[in-house]
Amino acid sequence: MTIEVITRGGFLTRGIFALIIGILFIAVPIAMQDLIAYIIGIFLLIISIVTGGMSISTDAGIKHRIPVLILSIIGVIIAILIFISPIWMVILYTILIAVWLLITGLIDIFLAISLTELPHRFLLWVSGFIAIILGLLIGLAPLPTEGSALLIILLGIYCLIFGVISIIVGLFMKKGDIIIAAT
């Protein structure tokens, strides 16, 4: 079990950082293509390794672990490709991210259907639906510039929302308050 402690300063810091990134992504999406390639690569690599490790170490049945492990392997492969050639990856990462979002959405919906005992499983439905919609929007946009620019703008919007929520949570916390999350 991993314990994560988030303080008021932690929420405010990550909120401000997310706002800055969101503004940059929305203000200059084409100029951010190489940078976004590296950011997505780092994000995918970390998340895929952690998710893959969780899928291997969980007590869930094989039918629940295999789709998550496959998604993790796909994420690691995409991250490695992004690090190898960020310039040529502008088109490829747009398509691969769209496919990754579609697969993620389908797996989230599959898990929401199969894990009937999971509390708040409707959140998996929502997450899956949003991932599928974003995957379709990004994947069907004209390439190379419109699709990748749309991806960057959508990520910028996400960063802005995430940043505002983090800052609001941080501002409502009192000095010395902490949030402990156990996973």
C-alpha positions as CSV (number, residue, x, y, z in Angstrom):
1,M,0.0,0.0,0.0
2,T,1.3,3.4,-1.0
3,I,0.5,6.5,1.0
4,E,0.5,9.9,-0.7
5,V,0.4,13.0,1.4
6,I,-0.8,16.2,-0.3
7,T,-0.5,19.5,1.5
8,R,-2.0,22.9,0.8
9,G,1.3,24.0,-0.9
10,G,1.3,20.8,-3.0
11,F,-2.1,21.5,-4.4
12,L,-1.3,25.2,-5.1
13,T,2.1,24.3,-6.7
14,R,0.6,21.7,-9.0
15,G,-2.3,23.9,-9.8
16,I,-0.1,26.8,-10.8
17,F,2.2,24.5,-12.8
18,A,-0.8,23.0,-14.6
19,L,-2.2,26.5,-15.4
20,I,1.1,27.6,-16.9
21,I,1.3,24.5,-19.1
22,G,-2.4,24.9,-20.1
23,I,-1.9,28.5,-21.1
24,L,1.2,27.6,-23.2
25,F,-0.6,24.7,-24.9
26,I,-3.6,26.8,-25.8
27,A,-1.6,30.0,-26.8
28,V,1.0,28.3,-29.0
29,P,-0.1,24.8,-29.8
30,I,2.0,24.4,-33.0
31,A,5.2,25.6,-31.3
32,M,4.6,23.2,-28.5
33,Q,4.6,20.0,-30.7
34,D,8.1,18.8,-29.8
35,L,7.7,19.7,-26.2
36,I,4.3,18.0,-26.0
37,A,5.9,14.9,-27.6
38,Y,8.4,14.7,-24.7
39,I,5.8,15.5,-22.1
40,I,3.4,12.8,-23.4
41,G,6.3,10.4,-23.7
42,I,7.3,10.9,-20.0
43,F,3.6,10.8,-18.9
44,L,2.9,7.6,-20.8
45,L,6.1,5.9,-19.7
46,I,5.5,6.6,-16.0
47,I,1.8,5.8,-16.1
48,S,2.2,2.7,-18.2
49,I,5.0,1.3,-16.0
50,V,3.0,2.0,-12.8
51,T,-0.2,0.6,-14.3
52,G,1.5,-2.5,-15.6
53,G,3.1,-3.1,-12.2
54,M,-0.3,-2.8,-10.6
55,S,-1.9,-5.2,-13.0
56,I,0.8,-7.8,-12.3
57,S,0.7,-7.4,-8.6
58,T,-3.1,-7.3,-8.1
59,D,-5.2,-10.2,-6.8
60,A,-7.8,-9.6,-9.6
61,G,-8.6,-12.4,-11.9
62,I,-6.7,-12.8,-15.2
63,K,-9.6,-11.4,-17.2
64,H,-9.2,-8.1,-15.4
65,R,-5.4,-8.0,-15.5
66,I,-4.7,-8.8,-19.2
67,P,-6.4,-5.8,-20.7
68,V,-4.7,-3.4,-18.3
69,L,-1.3,-5.1,-18.9
70,I,-1.8,-4.9,-22.7
71,L,-2.7,-1.2,-22.4
72,S,0.5,-0.7,-20.3
73,I,2.7,-2.4,-22.9
74,I,1.2,-0.2,-25.6
75,G,1.8,2.9,-23.5
76,V,5.5,2.0,-23.0
77,I,6.0,1.3,-26.8
78,I,4.4,4.6,-27.7
79,A,6.6,6.5,-25.1
80,I,9.8,4.9,-26.5
81,L,8.8,5.8,-30.1
82,I,8.2,9.4,-29.0
83,F,11.7,9.7,-27.4
84,I,13.4,8.2,-30.5
85,S,12.0,10.8,-33.0
86,P,9.9,13.6,-31.7
87,I,9.8,15.5,-35.0
88,W,8.5,12.5,-37.0
89,M,6.3,11.6,-34.2
90,V,4.0,14.7,-34.5
91,I,1.7,12.8,-36.9
92,L,2.3,9.4,-35.3
93,Y,1.8,10.5,-31.7
94,T,-1.4,12.1,-32.7
95,I,-2.7,8.9,-34.2
96,L,-1.3,6.7,-31.5
97,I,-2.7,8.9,-28.7
98,A,-6.1,8.8,-30.4
99,V,-5.9,5.0,-30.6
100,W,-4.6,4.8,-27.0
101,L,-7.6,7.0,-25.9
102,L,-10.0,4.7,-27.7
103,I,-8.5,1.6,-26.1
104,T,-8.4,3.2,-22.7
105,G,-12.0,4.2,-23.1
106,L,-13.1,0.7,-24.1
107,I,-11.2,-0.9,-21.3
108,D,-12.7,1.5,-18.7
109,I,-16.2,0.7,-20.0
110,F,-15.3,-3.0,-20.0
111,L,-14.1,-2.7,-16.4
112,A,-17.3,-0.8,-15.4
113,I,-19.4,-3.6,-16.8
114,S,-17.4,-6.4,-15.3
115,L,-16.6,-5.0,-11.9
116,T,-20.1,-4.9,-10.5
117,E,-18.9,-4.7,-6.9
118,L,-16.8,-1.6,-7.5
119,P,-18.3,1.5,-5.8
120,H,-18.8,4.5,-8.0
121,R,-18.2,2.5,-11.2
122,F,-20.1,5.1,-13.1
123,L,-17.0,7.1,-13.0
124,L,-15.3,4.4,-15.1
125,W,-18.2,4.8,-17.6
126,V,-17.7,8.6,-17.7
127,S,-13.9,8.2,-18.0
128,G,-14.3,5.7,-20.8
129,F,-16.9,7.8,-22.6
130,I,-14.7,10.9,-22.5
131,A,-11.6,9.0,-23.6
132,I,-13.5,7.6,-26.6
133,I,-14.9,11.0,-27.6
134,L,-11.4,12.6,-27.3
135,G,-9.8,9.7,-29.3
136,L,-12.3,10.2,-32.1
137,L,-11.9,14.0,-32.1
138,I,-8.1,13.8,-32.3
139,G,-8.0,10.8,-34.7
140,L,-10.5,12.3,-37.2
141,A,-9.0,15.8,-37.3
142,P,-6.9,16.5,-40.5
143,L,-3.2,15.6,-40.0
144,P,-0.5,16.7,-39.4
145,T,-1.1,20.2,-37.9
146,E,-4.8,20.2,-37.1
147,G,-4.9,16.9,-35.3
148,S,-1.8,17.5,-33.3
149,A,-2.8,21.1,-32.5
150,L,-6.2,19.8,-31.4
151,L,-4.5,17.3,-29.1
152,I,-2.4,20.0,-27.6
153,I,-5.3,22.4,-27.1
154,L,-7.4,19.6,-25.5
155,L,-4.5,18.8,-23.2
156,G,-4.2,22.5,-22.5
157,I,-7.9,22.7,-21.5
158,Y,-7.4,19.7,-19.3
159,C,-4.4,21.3,-17.6
160,L,-6.4,24.5,-17.1
161,I,-9.3,22.6,-15.5
162,F,-7.0,20.5,-13.4
163,G,-5.0,23.6,-12.3
164,V,-8.1,25.6,-11.3
165,I,-9.5,22.6,-9.3
166,S,-6.1,22.1,-7.6
167,I,-5.8,25.8,-6.7
168,I,-9.4,25.9,-5.4
169,V,-8.8,22.8,-3.2
170,G,-5.5,24.3,-2.0
171,L,-7.1,27.6,-1.1
172,F,-9.9,25.9,0.9
173,M,-7.4,23.9,2.9
174,K,-6.2,25.5,6.1
175,K,-2.5,25.8,6.9
176,G,-1.3,22.4,8.2
177,D,-4.2,20.4,6.6
178,I,-3.1,17.4,4.7
179,I,-4.9,14.9,2.5
180,I,-3.7,11.3,2.7
181,A,-4.5,9.0,-0.1
182,A,-3.8,5.3,0.2
183,T,-3.5,3.2,-2.9
